[in-house]
Amino acid sequence: MKTRTDEAELIRTLMFLEGARPEDLPTRLANPFQAPAPGPWGLRAAEALQQRLRQDATCREALWRTGGGKMFGVLVVAAPGGRVGFLSAFSGMLNGAWNVEGFVPPLFDPLDRDAFWPAGEAELATLEQRHAELTREAAALRAQGLVHPLRDAEARLTEVEHVRAERSRALWRQVTQGYVIPNARGETQTLAALFAPKPPPGGAGDCAAPKLLAYAFRQGLTPLVLAEFWWGAPPLDGRRESGAYYPACDNKCGTVLPFMLQGLSVDLPSPTMTVAQGPHVLHEDPWLLVVDKPVGLPTLPGRHAPTRDSLLVRLQARFPELTSASFLHELEPESSGLLIIARDAETRASLQRQFSRREAEHRHVAWLDGSVEGEAGTIELPLRGAAHASLEDCVDARHGKRTRSAWRVLQREGSRTRVEFVPTTQLPHALRIHAAHPLGLGLPILGDARLGREDARLMLHADAVAFVHPRSGERLEFTSPAPF
C-alpha cells in the first residue's frame, strides 16, 4: 500500500483547485448515502475529471461501449499547508487495470493478489469444465434410463459442486483478507473482518468512495467534499445517466463507509423512517420467538451502529440474550412480516436444517406492477445481492449465490398482480430481483423505488411461517395478513 513517503506519486494524484481555501469549504463531510448536489467545489472537481475523461481517447472508447459506463468519484481535500485539491477514483477496474495514473490505487496490493489469484481462477475453471462434463453425462444416462450409472454420475457431480463451492469461498476469503481498510482514527480492518461472520459481497471495497477516503487518510489529507457520478454509456437496464450524481451503495459501502468515517466530522445517515409500532411477538417460549416486524424498521442495527433503532435492539429490551446470529432470516426495512428468532444455538441449527431441507416454509405475498404471464413457477438466479446495483449487475453466473423461489398468482386486479413467493434460499433483496428481472417475472414489486416506481410502501410482506418445533416436535404455523 502507498504511504505518505510517496511524495512524487502524491503530486501526480492530487490536483489542486486554484482559489479554494479550507475555510471556504464545508466543515463537515455530507452524508455519503444521500445524493445532494456536491456544492461548487465538488462540482468543479467532478467537471475537471469529466473533462479529462472526454479527452482520453482510450477511456472514451471503453466507457461509451454498450453497457460500458461506470461510477467515478472525486474527493475534495485539504492538504498540509492549507492548499485545497481533489483526488479521483473509479469503481472496480478501468480499461482492465487496477492502477491508472492520476487515480488513487485500490485497497489491496495487486502484486500480492497476482501471487495466488491466477492459480485459483485456473482451478475453478477446471472444476467448472468437469461440472459441465458430468452434467452432460448425467443427462445422457437419464435419457437412457440407466439408473445405477446415473446415481454414480450424480454423486460425482455433487462432489464436484461441493469442491467448487468450497474452493470459491476459500479464494474469496483470501482476496478479502488482502483489503486493508483504514479509518480517520488511524485504525484498520480487513474487508473480511468488517463483514464477518458473513462473506463480503462481490465488489465490496472497490467502489470509488472507499478508495478515495483510504488514500486521503494515508496521505494525511482532510476530506471536505465527496461526489460520485456515472460516466459513459448507461447500464443495460438504463438506470444510470452519464454525468448524474448518485449516493454510496448500501450493500457494499453501507458496511465499509461507517467504519472508515469514524473519527471524521460527517453527517452520518439516520434511519429513514420513524416506526412507533411494534414489534408484535406472536409466539414466545424458552427456545424461540416468532415476531411480526413493522414496515420501516430494520431487522438488525448494523455492525458499526449497534444501538441504531431496529427489531433486534427493541427486542433486546425484553430478551437481552438475543444477537444478530439469533435471526434465521432478515427482512429489509421497507418490507414487513414474520420472522423466526432462535434463542439458543441448538434451536437455530435445527431450524436451519429444516429450511435447507425444505421442511420449513417462509411465505411472502406481494403486489407486482403489471400482469404476470402464467400462473405458477420457480425462479432460480445466481445473485450478488447488491442493494443499489443495476438488475444486470445483481445477476452473476460466476460469483453469484444461488437463489430460488417458487411463485404462484393469487389475484389479478387491473394492471397489477398479487403473487405468493416461497423462497427456498435467503438473500437480501432476492425476491425484489426475482420479481423485476427479465429472467424472473419481469415485473417490479409495487413501491420498489429502485427497481420500479415509488408508492406508499414496498408491497412485500412475509405473511406466514411454518416449521416443526425443535423441542416439542409439533408442527407450527403462524400467519400475519398483509396490510395491503
SEDREN-652669 format. One record per atom (N, C-alpha, C, O): x, y, z. Coordinates in pm, whole numbers, plus 50000, padded with zeros to 5 digits. Layout:
BEGIN
XYZ...
This chain:
BEGIN
500844988050000500005000050000500875012550000502005012450050500345023349943501085035849940501145041950080500255039750162502195049650107502345056750233502645071350203502795075150087502735079550308502975093850289504355096650233504625107850191505255086750232506595088950177506595089350025507595093249965505485085349961505405085149815505045099049763503975100949705505925108949784505605122849751505395124849602504475132049561506225118549519506095120449374504755114949325504095121049241504365103249378503085097349340501925106049385500925107449315502055112049504501015120849555500845133049464499725137149436501945138549420501875150349332501145147049203500405155349150501345134849152500665130849027499175128249050498385129448956498785124749173497415120849202496555132349251495365133049218497125141449329496375152649387496385164549291497445169849258495205168549247495055180049157494585192049241493545191149307495325203049239494975214549321493895222949255493845224349133493045228649339491965237449295492375251749327492365255849443492725259149226493195272849247492075281649303490945281349254492415289349404491455298649463490635292849576489925300249645490735279649597489955273449705490755273749834491945270749836490075277349944490705277350076489855268550169488635268050156490505261650263489745252950353488595260050423487545254050445488785272850457487715280050528486515282950439485445286550488486685281550307485565283850215484715271250193483655271950132485185260050243484515247250217483785242250340484025247250450482895232450325482155227250440483095221950548484165216650517482685223350672483475218150784483125203650815483865196850886481985198950763481555185150783481315178650647480735184650558481765166250634481515158750512480035155250506479475150650606479395157150392477975154050378477745138950386478645131050361476535135250421476135121250429476365114550292475715118350195477285104750283477575098550153476445089750101476445085949984475465086450187474355077950145473165085950095472115080350065473335098850085472395107450017473115113649897474345113549891472355118949801472985124049680472585138549652471995141349547472895147749746472615161749714473635166949614474635160349588473375178649558474375184949471475655186649552475585191249666476815183149497478045183149577478605196949609479685197749667477925207749575478435221049606479385225949499479815218149414479735238749501480515244549390481895238249374482335236049261482595235349485483935229749470483885214949433484755210149361482885207749482482715193949440482375193049292482885184449221481485202049247481155202449104482365206049020482585200248913483155215449069484345219448993485305207648978485865205448871485505200049087486385188549081485825177848987486565172148906484535175148998483915165048912483985168948765484275160548680483735181448736483785186048597485205185348542485385182748423486205187748626487585186448580487905171948544488565169448444487425162348626487635148248595486865144448469487385137048385485645149248455484855146048336485525151148209485495144548106486145162948217486855168348102488045159548066488335157247948488725154648168489845145448143489355132748074490005127947981488215127348119487685115148059487265117547914487385108547831486785129447883486415132747745487655132847654487595128747538488765137447709489965139247629490775126547612491585125447520490585116947700491335104347695490635094847597489565089447627491225093047481490575085147375490345070747418489305064947386491315064747490491175050847532490005049247628489195040147613489935058247728488805057747823487485060247752486485053447778487495070047662486255073547593485705061647515484505059047517486585054447447486145042947367485575031947457484535026147425486255029047569485805018247657484505021847729483605013547741484415034347777483275038147859481995040147779480895039047835482115042947651480915045547573480475033647488479585034947403481105022047511480565009847452479245006447521478995011147632478414998547458477124994947517477344988747654478044978747669476724994847755476854989847891478214992147954478504986248059479065000447893480455001747939480715012648040481835013848089479705020748074479925031548170480205026348310480015014548339480665035348397480945031248534480895043248626480805054648581480955040548757480945050948857482355056548876483335049048882482435069748887483675076648920483405085149044482255088049077484475089149111484315097549228485445107549240486555105249193485135118749306486155128649340486015131849489484915131749544487135134649551487145138549692487965151249705489185151149685487295162349739487995174849764488625173849903487955170250000489915177149912490665175450036491485187850066491845195449976491785189750195492735200050238494075193250261494175183550337495105198450195496445192750208497215200250317496885211650349498235193950375499075201250470499595214050407500035214050292499555225050483499965237950429498795246450387498975258150351497565240650390496375248750364495875248750222494835254850195496565242250128496065241949990494935231749977494875222050051494055234149881492905225349857493035219049719493335225949621492815206249712492865199249585491835188249582490975187549670491905179449482490965168249478491645155749426492595156249348491125144549471491555131349428490485125349338489315128949348490885116249251489955109649159490035094549175491095089049206488905087949153488865073249162487785067849070486865075049030487915055149036486895048148958486505035549033487285030349113485315030649009484885018149070485475006348994485575006548872485874996049069486424984149004487704986948929488634992948983487744982648803488924984548717488574994248605487414996148570489605000348548489455009348434490345004348323491565003548338489735000948209490484995348096491294983048138492414981048092490704974848226491354962448267492474964148367493214954648392492624976148426493724978748519493194983848652492214991248657493874979648760493534984748893494234998048919493675007048983495464999248871496245011448891496315019348761496815014348660495815031648763495845040448647496385053948695495915059348795497355059348624497985071848666496945082948678496075084648592497065090648786496135101548811494935097548895494155106048936494785084448922493705079349006494305072749130495425067549125493565072949240494065066549361494105051449341493355046149260494975044349415495115029849397494005022249467493225028149542493915009149443492915000849512493304998749658494385003049701492444992149734492664989849875493444976949904493564972850019493964970849801494784958849816496014960449728496064969449643496994951949748498204952149666498004942449549497974930349570497874947649426497654938649313498754928149296498464917149249499994931249334501074921449321500854909749416501094898149381500384912849539500084901949632498944893249579498994881049591497924899549520496814891649467497264883049350496834871649336498134888549266498604880949150499374868449189499534859249108499864867949314500614856249358499734843949377500234832649375498404846049396497534834349417496294834249328495724823649304495874845849277494614846549203494614838449073493664831049051495634839548986495584831748860495464816848883494714810048812496214811548982496144797149008494754793349058494204783049019494184801749143492834799049192491804799549082490924790949075491904809448995490994810548881491104798348790490104793148741492344793848767492544782148680491924769648741491324761548671492064768148873491464756548940489954756948930489324746648905489354768648949487894769748937487424767048795486374760948774488204771548696487844768948555487874753948526487014748848454488864746948582488944732448563487744725448627487154716348568487374729848747486204724048815484914727148738484014718848731484844739148680483674742848601483554733848478482464729448442484694731248414484684722448297484264708248336483484701848265484794703448450484434689948496482944689248530482294679248502482424699948589480994700448622480154699548495479144692448492480554706848391479804706548266479834692448204478824687848151480994685748210481104672248154480184662548229479494654448167480184663348361479354654348440477874657348422477044648248424477524670048403476134673748378475644667448248474544662048241476494668048144476124661848015476034646648028475134640347972476974640848103476954626248122475684621948195475054612148157475304629248300474104625848376472854627148290471944618948299472814637548206471654639448119471524627848021470424623147994472654623247967472614612147871472154599247940471354591647885472674596848061472274584748134470804585148173470114575048171470334597048208468914598648244468034595648123466994589148136468464600348007467684598047884467634583247848466664578547790468714575947884468774561647852468104553047959467944540947942467724559348071467084551948178468014542848256467564533148316469324545848256470314537648326470434542648470471164552148498469714536148560469544541348697470844541148776471234551348832471524529748782472714528648868473864537448818474454544648898474194537048688475234546348641474864560948664475734569348688473554564048655473114577748678473384581948822473844593148848473094572948916473344576249057474824579049081475174588249154475674571049018477124573149033477534586648974478334593849034477004590048857477344602848793476844614548876477524624648891475634613148931475084623849014475874625649142476044636849190476384614549199477214615549319478514622849288478974631249366479114619549173480344626449134480074641249106480894649949135478904644149047478524657949019478354665849150478814677149160477704659749248477534666249378478874669149444479064679749502479794659549433481114661449493481864673049426482494681149494481784673849293482444684849222481804698149262482524708049281480484698549275479814710949317480274715149455480484727049481480444705349545480904708449680482334713949679482624724049742483214707249606484614711749598484684725549534485434734149580483904727649429483924740649360483454751749454484064762449458482374749249528481864759449620482874762349731483094773949765483474751849787484444753749894485674761449845486174770349914486164757849725487354764549672487044779049637487884787849656485834781549586485454795249554485374803749680485844815249682484794798049786484704805449913486094808049971486364819050020486974798049964488324799650018489104810349941489824818350000488934810349809489624820349727489104834249758489894843749766487794835649775487214848749806487654853449945487914865349965487754844150042488254847950175489684853250165490024863150229490504846650085491894850950068491944864850004492764873150041491064867149907491014880249843490644891049944491304901349952489574888650020489054899150108489964901850227489914912650285490804892150263491764894550370492904903650324493644909050406493034905250192494084914050139493694928650135494554937150114492404931850153491964945850157492204951350298491724945750396492944962150308493194968750436492424981950436492714990950358491424982950526490524994450530490895003350648490774999050763491345015650624491665024750734490465033650768489545035150688490495039650886489515049950918490225062650963491455062950971489445073050993490035086151025490755086151159491505095451187490535075951242491235074951370492605068551358493365068051455492925063451238494175056351221494075041351243495085034351240492845036251267492635021951286492475015151150492145021751051492685002251145492494994751019491754981751048491814976151157491044977150945490354964250948490504958150809490584965350710490534944950802490454938650671488994938750625488084939950707488804937650497487434937150444486694925050499485504925850530487404913850513486784901750567486284904150709485194899650744487074911050790486694913450930485494922850939484654921151027485404932750850484294942150854482944935450831481944939250891482914925350744481654918750710481414905950791480334900150783482414901550869482284889050943481014889251031480674899851085480324877951047480724864551003480324861250859480644850450809479614870350792479234867750654480384871650560481174880450593480484865250443481494869550346481084882750284479894885250265482044891350250481704903950184481084901350047481434891649981480154909950005479604908349869480654911649764481604918949792480484906249645481414909149536481504924049509480484930949504482724929149490482914943249462483034952049585483324963949572482824946449705482974954449827484414959249838485354951549818484594971949869485924977749879486454983249749487504989649748485744980749637486224985249506485484997549456485785002249346484535002849533483825014949491484765026949502485805026249568484385037849438485235049749437485405055749575486515059449613484315056849652484375063749781485375057449878486205064749933485355044149903486365038349992487795040549944488685043050025488015039549813489365041849761489825056049792490955058149836488955065849771489295079849792489615082649939490625088949971488745078050027488945080650169490205073750221490965079650298490435061450180491625054150225492895061550184493815063050265492945066050061494125073150013494315086250089495435089650127493225093650112493315106250185493845104050326494715111450372493325094050396493765091450533495255088150535495995093050621495695079950442497085075450443498055086350401499245085750433497565096350331498425107350288498295119650376498875130050346497525118750486497385130050576496555141350519496745152950556495605138150429494725148050369493385148050441492925137550487492765159650452491475160850522490315160850422490225170150342489435150850424488295150650331487315162050359486985164750474486865168750251485945180050263484645177950187483555180450239484745173250062483555171349978483745158549896484785156749833482735149749898482755137449819481635137849717480505141549749481945133949594480905133349490481195121149403482325118849362480145113249374480265101649286479255103049172478105106549195479705100349052478835101948935479065090648836480115084148836478075088348753478175078348645478725085448523478365096848493479625078348449480155084048327480225073348219480745062348241479705076748101479735067447989478355062247954477335067747997478335051647876477065045847833476285040747954476885035848049474965041947952474185037048066474265021848077474545015147977474035016248196473935001748206472774996748122471915004648080472734983948096471744978448003470314980648051469394980947969470124982248185468764984848233468424999648229467295003448260469375008148190469115022348174468965030148301468475041448297469355024548418469095031148545470245040148592470285044148708471155043248505472205052948534472335062348414472205058148299472605074948442472705085048336474065091748345474485095948453474745092848234476085098748234476055112948288475245121148246476945115748383477025128948443476145130948564476255141148632475255121348594474365122648710475085117748836475895108548831474755124148949475385120749077474515110749152473285111549150475185101149220474475090649290475085088649430476255091549451474265083749525474785081449661475605068649667475575060449575476335067149777477045054649801476035043349817474925045449865476425031249776475525019749782475435014349925476415014950000474275009149961474075003450095474744989750109475364986950212474624981350008475034967450021476514965950049476914957950133477354973549978478804972649995479314983850086479954981250188479034996250047479565007550124478825009650255479335016350345477615004050268476855005550392477554999350511477275003150625478464990050489479274984250596480654990650601481204992750710481234993650485482604998650479482715013250524483565016550606481855021950471481995036250498481755040150644482515048350696480735034650714480585038450855481845036050938482155043951028482585025250909483855022950979484895033350936485585039051021485025035850807486045045050757485835059250809486795066550830484585063150830484285076950868484385079251019484225090651064484665068951097484835070751240486045079651266487145077051217485825090351344486895099851372486865111951281487675121051298485935112251186485805123451092484505130751118483495124451151484505143851104483275151651119482415149550996482755154150887481295142551014480495138650899479035137350941478745133351054478125140650851476685138750874476355124250841476055120950727476415115750942476175101550919474705098950893473855106750936474375088050821472975085050790472175082350915472675076951014470925086250909469995083351016468865074850961468675074450840468115067851046467015059650995466065067850909465735079250944465635062250799464805069650704463345070350748462585078550698462955061750842461555061850885461505060651037462305053551096460575067451099460345065951242459195056151259458105058251207459435045451333458455034851346458025033951492458785029651578456805038051518456305037651655455715023951688455685019851804455255017051588454545004451606455504992851632456584992251573455104983651719455684970551731457104970051785457624980051835457724958251772457204946551701456204938551786456164939751908455384930451716454384922051782454944907951794455234901551692455084902951915455574889351938454384879751936453544880052027454314871251832453194861951818453394849351902452424843351948454664845451921454944833151995456224835052074457194840752025456214830252198457394831252285457474818652369456504814852434458644812152367458914801052459460424801452489461124810052435460934792552571462364793352607463324791152492464524793652507462824786452377463714782652268463634791952147464614793552075462484798052124462354806152004461254816552018460404815852107461294826351926460274836651915459784836951771460534833951678458534840651752458004844151620457494858451631456634861351715458024867251548457784881551562457264887251430457694883051323456354896851440455814903851324456504917551316456244926251399457394919451216458154931851202457344942351128456784939451022457264954551181456544965151108457364970550992458584969450991456694976450896457384982450783458184994550832457755001650923459344996750770460185008150804461225005550909462085013950931461164994050976462104990951083463164981151033462804970250988464464984551040465494974851002465444962551093465084963651210465794951151040465854939151122467024940051220466864937151339468194943951170469404944751250469954958951249469694966451154470704962951352471144976851361472344980151273472554991951243473114970551232474334973351156475544971951246475514975751363476604966651190477814963351267478404975651335478884974651448478394987151268479064998851322478085008951382478465020351411476855004951400475865013351470475015004151557473815002951533475614997651657474934986851731473714991351811472924982851851473545004351834472375008951910471295015051820470305020351870471495014351688470525020051595469165013151612469085001051630468105021051605466755015451619466545004351517466735006351397466154992851567465974981051481465164970851559464934972351679464744960451489464004949751555464834943351666464334941051776466114940651637466974934451738467094943251862466934938351974467374956051844467564965051958466284965952042466344965952165465124966651976463864967252050463604954352128463134954752242463914942852066463664930152135464634927952250464294921352348465854933452239466844931352345466394937352478466884933252584465464946952474464934952452599464224941552680464234941852803463594931952610462894920852678463724908152678463624900152772464534906152574465294893852558466774897352538467274896852426467474900852645468844906152631469834896252574470924900252532469504883352571470444873452518470494873252366471384866952308469554879952301469494879352155470654886852092471094897252143471144881551980472174888051897471744887051752470704881051722472524892851663472194891951520472194877451473471474874051379472984868851536473034854751498471754847351534471534836151488470904853451616469644846951656468644846451542467724838151544468794855251443467804856451336468094846451225469204846051171467104838351191467274829051081467224836150947467904832250852466394846650939466234854150816466284869050850466204872950966466424877050748466424891550766465474897650663465554894750544464564906150711463674913450621464204927550602464724933650696464074932750480464504946450453463634956250530462484953150562464164968250561463364978150632462044981250561461034983550627462054981450426460864985350351459774974750349458634977550313460124962450388459134951750389458694949150534459214955150627457734940350550457194937450683456884922550692456954915350593456514918150815456054904450827456794896050929457484901351016456654882950916457044873451019458504869251009459064867450901459104867851127460474863051140460534853051255459844854551356461384842851239461654833251347463004836851408463974839251337463054837151540464274840751611464604829551710463804826351797465804823751696466234812951783466914818651907467694828151897466624812952023467174818152148468394810252195468984813552298468774799852121470004792652153470524786252025469804785051926471784782352027472454777351907471854764151858471754761951738471454755551950470884742651910469564744551836469324738051734468734753451885467464756251817467714762151680467074758351582468644771351672468964777551543469424766951442468964766951328470334758051484470834747751393469704738751344469664735151227468794734951434467674726351396466774733251294466374727051195466454745951317465594753251223466294755251089465654754350984467584758051091468324759650966468274746850884468124747350762468404735350951468324722550878466954720850814466844716150701465904724650886464554723450829464404731950703463834727450604464894744150707464774752750589465644747550474465214747950359466844742750504467704737750397467124725350331467344722850212466354717450409465724705350355464314707950304463614698650262463884720450309462544724550265461434718250349460324715850302461764715550475460774710450568460074721850642459034719950705460654733850633460064745850689459794755650575460394754550468458894765050599458474774050491458324788350543457774790750651458824797850464458704812150494458024818450372458654820350268456754821650385455944825850270455784841050268455664847550372455804846650146455654861050128454544863850026454244855449941453954875550036452954879849939453344893749889453874901849965453094896349761453484909149701452514912949590451944904249525452344925949569451654931049452452724934949349453644942549381452594929749227453534933049120452914943349027451704943549005453764951648972453334962648886453184957848742454064960048659452064951248714451814946148579451114932748584450794927648692450884927048468450194914248458451204903048435451904902948334451294893748530452244882648523451794872548419450614869148410452754867748340452464857048244452504843748318453454841048391451504835448298451444822448364450804823348501450424834148546450684811848566450014811148695450924806848809450654809948925451994799848779452894795048883454214790848820454304788848699455244789448904456544785248852457624786448958457354788549076458864785148913460034786149000461064795148934461274794548813461694803549014462734812648966464044808749032464114807649154465084806748953466424804049005467394813848941467524814148819468084821849023469044831748974470254832149066470094831749188471464833049009472664834949092472834849949121473104857649029472674854049245472644868249280473824872349366474344864549447474234884949345475254890949431474624899049543475314903249636473304901249536472604907749645472944922249664472954926949778473224929549558473614943549570472394952449587471414951349513472454961249687471304969549718471054980249615469904983749588472114985649555471934996649460472454993149320472455001849232472894980849298473384977149167472234976249067471074974849105472584977148939471574975348837471114960848836471794952148891469974958248774469484944548767470504935448700470704924048743471154940548596472144932448525473304928848618473774917448615473754938348700474884935848789474504926548904475374919848960473234926148941472804917549051472914902749016473164894449104472744899448890472804885448847474214882548797474674888748702474894872948862476284869948831476444854748829476514848348934476494849148708476524834548693477764828448755477734816848797478854835948761480104830248809480274831748960480624822149029480024843749011480294846449152479024847749236479104848949358477864847549173476624849549247476244837649333476654826249307475454840449436474954829949523473634824849468472774832649427473474811549465472264805549410471054809649494471084808649617470014814349428468764817649496467614811149421467644809749298466594807249497465464800149436464184803749509464164804449632463134806149434461824808549495460714803249405460754804849283459734796949469458534792649397457524804149404457494811849500456684805149301455694815949299454384810849239454364801249163453304817549276452014814749213451144827349224451254835149318450304828849125449404840349121448244838149217447614827549216447964848149300446834847749393445634855649342444494851949367445924866649271444824875649231445314884549117446484888349112444424887749026444704897448920443704908848934442494906548944444214920948936443354932548957443844944048870444844950448901443144946448761443544957148670444924954748614445184944348554445834964448635447184963348581448184958148684449384960048667447724951648789448644946048888448264931648922447144927348899449244924348978449064910149008449544907349149450644911249188448704900549225449094896449361449724882549352449114873249299450934881249404451714868949388452194864049523452524872049611452234850949541452824844649658454224839749622454414833349518455194842749705456564837749689456904828649807456594831849922457544817349778458074808649883459554806349851459874797349773460444814249910461874812449881462434800249953462064797450067463304792949886463994781649949465444785149980466174777050037465864797349943467164802849981466904816950032465874822850001467834822250110467634835550167468794844650128469964841350150468474856050071469464866250038468724879550034467664880449971469264889950099468574902950096468294907349952469144905849864467124912649929466684918149800466344907349697465954910649585466494894449732466324883949632464924884149570464794883249448463884885249653462524884849598462264896949509461564895849408462804908449545462624920349461463274918349324462734922449222464454912049324465144909449197464444898349120464304899148998463994887849189463244877049123462004882649054461634878148945461364892349117460164898249056460524906748935459894905548830461534915548948461784925748847462654920948731462534926248620463524911248753464494907548650463804900648532462854892948551464274903348410463694896648292463764881348299462924874548241464774875948369464864861448385463964856348498463854844248519463334865548570462334861948671460954864548615460584859248510460174872948685458824876148638458784888548552457774891248486459874896248552459944907948465459064919548508458844928748430458564919348632457694930048683458134933748823458184925048910458454946448850458874950248984457724949749083456554950749046458074948149210457074948949316456624963449328457454972549324455334965649344454824979349362455494985949482455634979849588455894998249464456565005449571458055003349577458715008749666458614995649483460064993549478460695005249403460775005049280461135015349478461635027649415462905025049336463185032549242463675014849370464935012249299464705004849168465295008349066463864994549171463694986049054462404988948978462194983748868461554997249035460285000448970459935014948993460685023948954458795017349056458385031149085457895032249228457365022749286458085043949283457765046249424456265046049447455465049849361455895041349568454495041249610454475043949760455495047549818453325042049823453215044849966454175036150046454695040550149454425023950001455365014850066455715003749968455085002449863456714995850001457034983849924455974973449954455784969450069455274968849850454174959449868454694945149877454414936749792455474942549983456054929450009455934926550158456344934650241455354914950191455064911650331455234896650351454714888550273455964892850457456104878650493454884874650574454784877750693453944867650510452644865650573452494852250644451474850050710453474843050633453324830150700454674823450720455574824650636454814816250831455944807350855455394794150908454404793950981456044783350870455634770050917456884761750941457804761950860456904754451053458094746551089457714736751199456644737751259458594727351225458434717851335459234723151454460424726051441458574724351568459264729551686460394719951725460144708051745461634724851737462784716051763462684708051892463284697351903461924712951991461824705852120460574697352129460664685652167459414702752094458164695452111457844686051995457084676552012458424688651877458104680751760456774684451696456344677951601456124694751748454824698951695455014707651571455894716251565454154705151472454164713451351453424726351382452244726051419454104737851365453524750851397453424759251271454284758551184452374767151262452214776651151451674789551207450724789551286452264800751165451824813951208451554822351084452254821350984450534830551092450174839150979450044853651025449744856551140450274862550930450104876950952449564882750823450324884750728448264885350815447684890550690448404903150642448724911950722448654903950514449334915550457448474928150478447264927750459449104939250515448344951550539448044959350411447794971450416448074952550297447784959150170447014949750078446664953549966
